[in-house]
Amino acid sequence: MSSRNTFARSLHDLGAAAWFGGSLMGAVGVNGAAAAVQDSHDRVRTAAVGWAKWAPVNAAAIGAHLLGGASILYANRGRAKHQSGVTANTVVKTVLTGAALGATLYSGILGAKTTQGSNDSANGATDPSASTPDDVAQAQRQLRYLQWALPAITGAIVVLGAQQGEQQRPTEILAGVGNKLTRRAKD
């Protein structure tokens, strides 16, 4: 049985929770509040300020999640290799983490593009108006989808982390290793 990894698990889980919660709150709260700003010329700027204030916390959360995840994977490398189900979960979670990183980075790039047009009229942070320049409007339309994709992806990461916790129950370990050995014996 491996030793406790409380610190690494805490980094991993709190980082994922903040990444998920921040992206969901941003889509609902920051972007939603920006759409309610009276002056249509201030809507994008308002959202940009909110996201800029969150960005350092989000970067720290992502870093904590990645550091904690790498530490947990290193500590459980044998179980990840030999327990049925753990490898698949780890691969899926790694792919989703890469997708979430890409979506986060791309959202930042698109957000910077919309901020360039922040003096233009807009219906909201992700909702261009008829007078919004085409390139800014295109970035806003892409952000409209990414703002919901990111909490969906990071939410799935949280769920897979919970599943990994369940896979560490002694009965799960025994069944998973037994399944893996049985498959190896058949090959």
N, C-alpha and C positions, 0 to 999 in steps of 0.2 A: 504494500500500500504506500502511495507517495505521501510526502509530508504536506502540511498545509501551505496554501498559497494565498492567504487572505489578502495581503497587500496587492498582489498582482490581480486577483479576482476583483477587488474593489476598484482598482484603476480601470480594468476592462469594463466592468458593469456600469460604474458611474460615468465613464466616458461615453459609452454607448447610450446611456439614458439621457445625458445632456445633449448629445448629438441629435437623438430622436426628438426629445422635448423641445429643443431650441428650433429645430426645423419646422416642427408642427406649430409652435407658438408664432414663429415668424410668418408662416403662411396665413394663419388665422389672425393673429394679433397685429404684427407690424404691417403687413400688406393690407389687412382689413382696416386698420386705423388710418393708413395713408389714403385709402379710397374715401374716407369720411372727412378728410381735410377740406375746409371750405374753398380755399383758393386752388383751382385746378393746376396752377403752375407750381404749387408747393408739394403736390402729392408724391411725386417720384423722389424729390429731395428729402421729404420726411421719412419715407421708407429707407432711403440710402443711409440716413443718419442712424436709424434704428439698427439696420444690419451692420453698419460699421462699428457700432458699440458692442454688438454681439460677437463680431468676428474673432477678437482675441480669445474670448472664452470658448468659442467653438473650436478654435485651433488647439487650445489646451485640452479640451474634451476629446478631440480626435487623437491627439498625441497620447493621452492617457489610455484611450481604448486600444490603440495599436501597441503601445508598450506593454500594457497588461496582457493583451492577447498573445503577443509573442512570448512573453514569460510563461504564460499558462501552457501554450503549445510546447515550449521547450520542456517544461516540467512533466508534461503528459505525453511526450513523443512516443513512448512505448505503447501506451494505451491507444493512442491515435492510430498507430500502425497495426496493432494486433486485435483490437476490439471491433467487431462487426458494427457498422453504423456510425462509428466515430469518424472514420476517414471521410465518408460521404458528407457528414454534417460539416466537418472542418473545411472541406473543399468548397461546398456551397457557401458557407459563411465567408470564406476568403474571397470568393468571387463577388459576393454581395458587398463586402467591405470595399473592394476595388471599385465597384460600380458606384457606391456611395461617395467614395473619394472623388471619382471623376465627376459625378453630379454636383458635388459641393464646389469643386474647382470651376466647373463650367458655369454654375450659378453665379459665382463671384465675377467671372469674366463678363457674363451677360449683365450683371448688376452694374458693373463699371461702365458698360456701354450705355445703359439706361441713364446713369448719372450724368453722362456727357450731355444728354438732352434734358437735364433736370429743370431747365428754365422753360421748357415747352409745356404746353397744356397736356394733361393726361387724365383719364378717368380714374386711374389707380396705379399702383406700382407695377401691376402686371396687366393693365388694361389701357391700351392706347386710346387716344381720342382721334377724331378725324384730322386734327392739326398736328399730331405727333409725327415727326420725321420718320420716313420709312424704315431706316436702319434701327432706330430706337424702338419703333413699333414692333419690328420683327423680334428684337431681343425681349421685349415685354411679353410677346405671345409665347416664346419659348420658355420664359420664366414662369408663365402661368401653369405650364405642365410640370416643370421641374419642382416648383414649390410643393406639389403633392407627391411627386415621385420620391423625393428625398425622405420624407417621413415614412413612406411605405417601405422603402429599402432598409432604412435604419430600424424601423419597427421589426422587420423580418430578422435583422441581425440580433435584436434583443430576444426574440422568440427562439432563435437557434441557440443562443447562449443559455436560455432556460432549459432547452432540450439537452444540451451538453451537461448541465448540472444533474439532470435526471439520469443520464447515461453513467454517472459515477456511483450510482447506488450499487452496493455489492452484488445484488441479484442481476442487475443489468451487465455488470462487468463479466460475471461468470457466464451468462447466456451469450454475450457478445463475443467473448474469447472462444467459447465452445463453438459457436456458429462459424467463426473464422477458421478454426482448426478443422472443422468438418469439411468446409469448402476446400481448404488446402489439401486435405487427404484425398478428395475426389479428383483433384487436378493431376 
